[in-house]
């Protein structure tokens, strides 16, 4: 029964920690639409033309 008590305490902590890590990674990789269009345009020029 002690195991159930530990799971109840630690599961929300791990969930918050994983959510925070994912949020920080997504925030770092966030790009504006303008930069995405420029990147696509540059790739088209490099590989298609």
PyMOL Python script that loads the backbone (N, CA, C, O; Angstrom):
from pymol import cmd

cmd.read_pdbstr("""\
ATOM      1  N   UNK A   1       0.813  -1.206   0.000  1.00  0.00           N
ATOM      2  CA  UNK A   1       0.000   0.000   0.000  1.00  0.00           C
ATOM      3  C   UNK A   1       0.859   1.273   0.000  1.00  0.00           C
ATOM      4  O   UNK A   1       0.398   2.342  -0.400  1.00  0.00           O
ATOM      5  N   UNK A   2       2.085   1.144   0.445  1.00  0.00           N
ATOM      6  CA  UNK A   2       2.973   2.304   0.452  1.00  0.00           C
ATOM      7  C   UNK A   2       3.297   2.711  -0.981  1.00  0.00           C
ATOM      8  O   UNK A   2       3.481   3.895  -1.266  1.00  0.00           O
ATOM      9  N   UNK A   3       3.367   1.731  -1.886  1.00  0.00           N
ATOM     10  CA  UNK A   3       3.684   2.001  -3.285  1.00  0.00           C
ATOM     11  C   UNK A   3       2.612   2.902  -3.925  1.00  0.00           C
ATOM     12  O   UNK A   3       2.954   3.812  -4.680  1.00  0.00           O
ATOM     13  N   UNK A   4       1.345   2.667  -3.641  1.00  0.00           N
ATOM     14  CA  UNK A   4       0.269   3.484  -4.198  1.00  0.00           C
ATOM     15  C   UNK A   4       0.397   4.938  -3.745  1.00  0.00           C
ATOM     16  O   UNK A   4       0.158   5.857  -4.529  1.00  0.00           O
ATOM     17  N   UNK A   5       0.763   5.140  -2.515  1.00  0.00           N
ATOM     18  CA  UNK A   5       0.920   6.493  -1.981  1.00  0.00           C
ATOM     19  C   UNK A   5       2.040   7.237  -2.714  1.00  0.00           C
ATOM     20  O   UNK A   5       1.901   8.422  -3.018  1.00  0.00           O
ATOM     21  N   UNK A   6       3.149   6.546  -2.998  1.00  0.00           N
ATOM     22  CA  UNK A   6       4.264   7.172  -3.716  1.00  0.00           C
ATOM     23  C   UNK A   6       3.868   7.520  -5.152  1.00  0.00           C
ATOM     24  O   UNK A   6       4.245   8.579  -5.653  1.00  0.00           O
ATOM     25  N   UNK A   7       3.123   6.653  -5.812  1.00  0.00           N
ATOM     26  CA  UNK A   7       2.681   6.903  -7.185  1.00  0.00           C
ATOM     27  C   UNK A   7       1.771   8.137  -7.219  1.00  0.00           C
ATOM     28  O   UNK A   7       1.887   8.973  -8.116  1.00  0.00           O
ATOM     29  N   UNK A   8       0.877   8.245  -6.251  1.00  0.00           N
ATOM     30  CA  UNK A   8      -0.042   9.387  -6.203  1.00  0.00           C
ATOM     31  C   UNK A   8       0.726  10.696  -6.019  1.00  0.00           C
ATOM     32  O   UNK A   8       0.334  11.725  -6.568  1.00  0.00           O
ATOM     33  N   UNK A   9       1.805  10.663  -5.258  1.00  0.00           N
ATOM     34  CA  UNK A   9       2.588  11.887  -5.026  1.00  0.00           C
ATOM     35  C   UNK A   9       3.465  12.227  -6.223  1.00  0.00           C
ATOM     36  O   UNK A   9       3.518  13.389  -6.626  1.00  0.00           O
ATOM     37  N   UNK A  10       4.162  11.235  -6.810  1.00  0.00           N
ATOM     38  CA  UNK A  10       5.180  11.527  -7.817  1.00  0.00           C
ATOM     39  C   UNK A  10       4.639  11.669  -9.238  1.00  0.00           C
ATOM     40  O   UNK A  10       5.286  12.319 -10.060  1.00  0.00           O
ATOM     41  N   UNK A  11       3.498  11.098  -9.558  1.00  0.00           N
ATOM     42  CA  UNK A  11       2.970  11.194 -10.924  1.00  0.00           C
ATOM     43  C   UNK A  11       2.700  12.640 -11.361  1.00  0.00           C
ATOM     44  O   UNK A  11       3.116  13.008 -12.459  1.00  0.00           O
ATOM     45  N   UNK A  12       2.032  13.471 -10.570  1.00  0.00           N
ATOM     46  CA  UNK A  12       1.840  14.869 -11.003  1.00  0.00           C
ATOM     47  C   UNK A  12       3.148  15.634 -11.137  1.00  0.00           C
ATOM     48  O   UNK A  12       3.272  16.496 -12.006  1.00  0.00           O
ATOM     49  N   UNK A  13       4.122  15.330 -10.289  1.00  0.00           N
ATOM     50  CA  UNK A  13       5.416  16.005 -10.366  1.00  0.00           C
ATOM     51  C   UNK A  13       6.086  15.683 -11.691  1.00  0.00           C
ATOM     52  O   UNK A  13       6.597  16.583 -12.359  1.00  0.00           O
ATOM     53  N   UNK A  14       6.093  14.414 -12.081  1.00  0.00           N
ATOM     54  CA  UNK A  14       6.690  14.027 -13.361  1.00  0.00           C
ATOM     55  C   UNK A  14       5.927  14.622 -14.530  1.00  0.00           C
ATOM     56  O   UNK A  14       6.537  15.049 -15.510  1.00  0.00           O
ATOM     57  N   UNK A  15       4.611  14.657 -14.445  1.00  0.00           N
ATOM     58  CA  UNK A  15       3.801  15.223 -15.531  1.00  0.00           C
ATOM     59  C   UNK A  15       4.108  16.711 -15.716  1.00  0.00           C
ATOM     60  O   UNK A  15       4.243  17.178 -16.847  1.00  0.00           O
ATOM     61  N   UNK A  16       4.216  17.445 -14.628  1.00  0.00           N
ATOM     62  CA  UNK A  16       4.535  18.877 -14.713  1.00  0.00           C
ATOM     63  C   UNK A  16       5.937  19.073 -15.270  1.00  0.00           C
ATOM     64  O   UNK A  16       6.158  19.964 -16.091  1.00  0.00           O
ATOM     65  N   UNK A  17       6.878  18.255 -14.836  1.00  0.00           N
ATOM     66  CA  UNK A  17       8.262  18.361 -15.310  1.00  0.00           C
ATOM     67  C   UNK A  17       8.355  18.092 -16.803  1.00  0.00           C
ATOM     68  O   UNK A  17       9.024  18.835 -17.522  1.00  0.00           O
ATOM     69  N   UNK A  18       7.697  17.039 -17.284  1.00  0.00           N
ATOM     70  CA  UNK A  18       7.717  16.716 -18.715  1.00  0.00           C
ATOM     71  C   UNK A  18       7.029  17.817 -19.515  1.00  0.00           C
ATOM     72  O   UNK A  18       7.520  18.207 -20.574  1.00  0.00           O
ATOM     73  N   UNK A  19       5.914  18.317 -19.030  1.00  0.00           N
ATOM     74  CA  UNK A  19       5.220  19.414 -19.715  1.00  0.00           C
ATOM     75  C   UNK A  19       6.073  20.660 -19.808  1.00  0.00           C
ATOM     76  O   UNK A  19       6.068  21.336 -20.836  1.00  0.00           O
ATOM     77  N   UNK A  20       6.804  20.976 -18.755  1.00  0.00           N
ATOM     78  CA  UNK A  20       7.675  22.155 -18.752  1.00  0.00           C
ATOM     79  C   UNK A  20       8.814  21.997 -19.755  1.00  0.00           C
ATOM     80  O   UNK A  20       9.166  22.946 -20.454  1.00  0.00           O
ATOM     81  N   UNK A  21       9.393  20.787 -19.823  1.00  0.00           N
ATOM     82  CA  UNK A  21      10.484  20.532 -20.778  1.00  0.00           C
ATOM     83  C   UNK A  21       9.978  20.661 -22.208  1.00  0.00           C
ATOM     84  O   UNK A  21      10.635  21.289 -23.037  1.00  0.00           O
ATOM     85  N   UNK A  22       8.832  20.083 -22.509  1.00  0.00           N
ATOM     86  CA  UNK A  22       8.258  20.170 -23.855  1.00  0.00           C
ATOM     87  C   UNK A  22       7.945  21.619 -24.208  1.00  0.00           C
ATOM     88  O   UNK A  22       8.201  22.055 -25.331  1.00  0.00           O
ATOM     89  N   UNK A  23       7.398  22.356 -23.266  1.00  0.00           N
ATOM     90  CA  UNK A  23       7.058  23.762 -23.506  1.00  0.00           C
ATOM     91  C   UNK A  23       8.300  24.588 -23.818  1.00  0.00           C
ATOM     92  O   UNK A  23       8.276  25.420 -24.725  1.00  0.00           O
ATOM     93  N   UNK A  24       9.377  24.370 -23.082  1.00  0.00           N
ATOM     94  CA  UNK A  24      10.595  25.145 -23.327  1.00  0.00           C
ATOM     95  C   UNK A  24      11.208  24.790 -24.678  1.00  0.00           C
ATOM     96  O   UNK A  24      11.724  25.671 -25.366  1.00  0.00           O
ATOM     97  N   UNK A  25      11.161  23.518 -25.071  1.00  0.00           N
ATOM     98  CA  UNK A  25      11.701  23.123 -26.380  1.00  0.00           C
ATOM     99  C   UNK A  25      10.878  23.762 -27.493  1.00  0.00           C
ATOM    100  O   UNK A  25      11.444  24.290 -28.450  1.00  0.00           O
ATOM    101  N   UNK A  26       9.556  23.724 -27.382  1.00  0.00           N
ATOM    102  CA  UNK A  26       8.707  24.313 -28.416  1.00  0.00           C
ATOM    103  C   UNK A  26       8.892  25.825 -28.484  1.00  0.00           C
ATOM    104  O   UNK A  26       8.845  26.407 -29.568  1.00  0.00           O
ATOM    105  N   UNK A  27       9.099  26.460 -27.343  1.00  0.00           N
ATOM    106  CA  UNK A  27       9.277  27.902 -27.329  1.00  0.00           C
ATOM    107  C   UNK A  27      10.585  28.298 -28.020  1.00  0.00           C
ATOM    108  O   UNK A  27      10.643  29.314 -28.712  1.00  0.00           O
ATOM    109  N   UNK A  28      11.630  27.494 -27.828  1.00  0.00           N
ATOM    110  CA  UNK A  28      12.905  27.781 -28.480  1.00  0.00           C
ATOM    111  C   UNK A  28      12.809  27.605 -29.990  1.00  0.00           C
ATOM    112  O   UNK A  28      13.409  28.371 -30.744  1.00  0.00           O
ATOM    113  N   UNK A  29      12.058  26.602 -30.433  1.00  0.00           N
ATOM    114  CA  UNK A  29      11.997  26.279 -31.856  1.00  0.00           C
ATOM    115  C   UNK A  29      10.928  27.069 -32.598  1.00  0.00           C
ATOM    116  O   UNK A  29      10.760  26.899 -33.806  1.00  0.00           O
ATOM    117  N   UNK A  30      10.217  27.915 -31.903  1.00  0.00           N
ATOM    118  CA  UNK A  30       9.131  28.678 -32.511  1.00  0.00           C
ATOM    119  C   UNK A  30       9.695  29.644 -33.549  1.00  0.00           C
ATOM    120  O   UNK A  30      10.665  30.355 -33.284  1.00  0.00           O
ATOM    121  N   UNK A  31       9.090  29.664 -34.720  1.00  0.00           N
ATOM    122  CA  UNK A  31       9.515  30.572 -35.781  1.00  0.00           C
ATOM    123  C   UNK A  31       8.321  31.377 -36.249  1.00  0.00           C
ATOM    124  O   UNK A  31       7.176  30.929 -36.184  1.00  0.00           O
ATOM    125  N   UNK A  32       8.614  32.565 -36.717  1.00  0.00           N
ATOM    126  CA  UNK A  32       7.543  33.379 -37.259  1.00  0.00           C
ATOM    127  C   UNK A  32       7.197  32.865 -38.654  1.00  0.00           C
ATOM    128  O   UNK A  32       8.048  32.262 -39.310  1.00  0.00           O
ATOM    129  N   UNK A  33       5.973  33.088 -39.121  1.00  0.00           N
ATOM    130  CA  UNK A  33       5.600  32.640 -40.466  1.00  0.00           C
ATOM    131  C   UNK A  33       6.507  33.221 -41.543  1.00  0.00           C
ATOM    132  O   UNK A  33       6.808  32.554 -42.533  1.00  0.00           O
ATOM    133  N   UNK A  34       6.942  34.463 -41.352  1.00  0.00           N
ATOM    134  CA  UNK A  34       7.810  35.097 -42.338  1.00  0.00           C
ATOM    135  C   UNK A  34       9.126  34.335 -42.498  1.00  0.00           C
ATOM    136  O   UNK A  34       9.597  34.138 -43.618  1.00  0.00           O
ATOM    137  N   UNK A  35       9.715  33.910 -41.388  1.00  0.00           N
ATOM    138  CA  UNK A  35      10.981  33.179 -41.474  1.00  0.00           C
ATOM    139  C   UNK A  35      10.774  31.784 -42.066  1.00  0.00           C
ATOM    140  O   UNK A  35      11.660  31.260 -42.741  1.00  0.00           O
ATOM    141  N   UNK A  36       9.599  31.178 -41.814  1.00  0.00           N
ATOM    142  CA  UNK A  36       9.313  29.863 -42.396  1.00  0.00           C
ATOM    143  C   UNK A  36       9.186  29.983 -43.914  1.00  0.00           C
ATOM    144  O   UNK A  36       9.733  29.158 -44.646  1.00  0.00           O
ATOM    145  N   UNK A  37       8.467  31.006 -44.395  1.00  0.00           N
ATOM    146  CA  UNK A  37       8.334  31.199 -45.844  1.00  0.00           C
ATOM    147  C   UNK A  37       9.687  31.477 -46.487  1.00  0.00           C
ATOM    148  O   UNK A  37       9.957  31.004 -47.591  1.00  0.00           O
ATOM    149  N   UNK A  38      10.533  32.236 -45.812  1.00  0.00           N
ATOM    150  CA  UNK A  38      11.864  32.530 -46.343  1.00  0.00           C
ATOM    151  C   UNK A  38      12.684  31.244 -46.422  1.00  0.00           C
ATOM    152  O   UNK A  38      13.394  31.020 -47.402  1.00  0.00           O
ATOM    153  N   UNK A  39      12.590  30.403 -45.399  1.00  0.00           N
ATOM    154  CA  UNK A  39      13.315  29.143 -45.397  1.00  0.00           C
ATOM    155  C   UNK A  39      12.866  28.245 -46.546  1.00  0.00           C
ATOM    156  O   UNK A  39      13.700  27.653 -47.231  1.00  0.00           O
ATOM    157  N   UNK A  40      11.557  28.140 -46.760  1.00  0.00           N
ATOM    158  CA  UNK A  40      11.024  27.332 -47.853  1.00  0.00           C
ATOM    159  C   UNK A  40      11.489  27.888 -49.196  1.00  0.00           C
ATOM    160  O   UNK A  40      11.883  27.127 -50.080  1.00  0.00           O
ATOM    161  N   UNK A  41      11.445  29.196 -49.352  1.00  0.00           N
ATOM    162  CA  UNK A  41      11.876  29.839 -50.594  1.00  0.00           C
ATOM    163  C   UNK A  41      13.353  29.559 -50.868  1.00  0.00           C
ATOM    164  O   UNK A  41      13.730  29.241 -51.996  1.00  0.00           O
ATOM    165  N   UNK A  42      14.186  29.679 -49.832  1.00  0.00           N
ATOM    166  CA  UNK A  42      15.614  29.407 -49.995  1.00  0.00           C
ATOM    167  C   UNK A  42      15.855  27.954 -50.392  1.00  0.00           C
ATOM    168  O   UNK A  42      16.697  27.671 -51.245  1.00  0.00           O
ATOM    169  N   UNK A  43      15.123  27.041 -49.781  1.00  0.00           N
ATOM    170  CA  UNK A  43      15.292  25.620 -50.112  1.00  0.00           C
ATOM    171  C   UNK A  43      14.850  25.331 -51.545  1.00  0.00           C
ATOM    172  O   UNK A  43      15.485  24.545 -52.248  1.00  0.00           O
ATOM    173  N   UNK A  44      13.758  25.972 -51.976  1.00  0.00           N
ATOM    174  CA  UNK A  44      13.313  25.793 -53.362  1.00  0.00           C
ATOM    175  C   UNK A  44      14.371  26.287 -54.344  1.00  0.00           C
ATOM    176  O   UNK A  44      14.668  25.617 -55.334  1.00  0.00           O
ATOM    177  N   UNK A  45      14.932  27.446 -54.071  1.00  0.00           N
ATOM    178  CA  UNK A  45      15.969  27.989 -54.955  1.00  0.00           C
ATOM    179  C   UNK A  45      17.192  27.081 -54.999  1.00  0.00           C
ATOM    180  O   UNK A  45      17.817  26.912 -56.046  1.00  0.00           O
ATOM    181  N   UNK A  46      17.524  26.503 -53.854  1.00  0.00           N
ATOM    182  CA  UNK A  46      18.738  25.690 -53.775  1.00  0.00           C
ATOM    183  C   UNK A  46      18.571  24.349 -54.493  1.00  0.00           C
ATOM    184  O   UNK A  46      19.485  23.904 -55.188  1.00  0.00           O
ATOM    185  N   UNK A  47      17.421  23.709 -54.333  1.00  0.00           N
ATOM    186  CA  UNK A  47      17.274  22.340 -54.833  1.00  0.00           C
ATOM    187  C   UNK A  47      16.469  22.207 -56.119  1.00  0.00           C
ATOM    188  O   UNK A  47      16.651  21.230 -56.845  1.00  0.00           O
ATOM    189  N   UNK A  48      15.591  23.149 -56.425  1.00  0.00           N
ATOM    190  CA  UNK A  48      14.734  23.010 -57.594  1.00  0.00           C
ATOM    191  C   UNK A  48      15.323  23.744 -58.794  1.00  0.00           C
ATOM    192  O   UNK A  48      15.378  23.196 -59.895  1.00  0.00           O
ATOM    193  N   UNK A  49      15.758  24.970 -58.586  1.00  0.00           N
ATOM    194  CA  UNK A  49      16.231  25.775 -59.719  1.00  0.00           C
ATOM    195  C   UNK A  49      17.712  25.559 -59.954  1.00  0.00           C
ATOM    196  O   UNK A  49      18.286  26.154 -60.867  1.00  0.00           O
TER     197      UNK A  49
END
""", "prot")
cmd.dss("prot")
cmd.show_as("cartoon", "prot")
cmd.util.cbc("prot")
cmd.orient("prot")
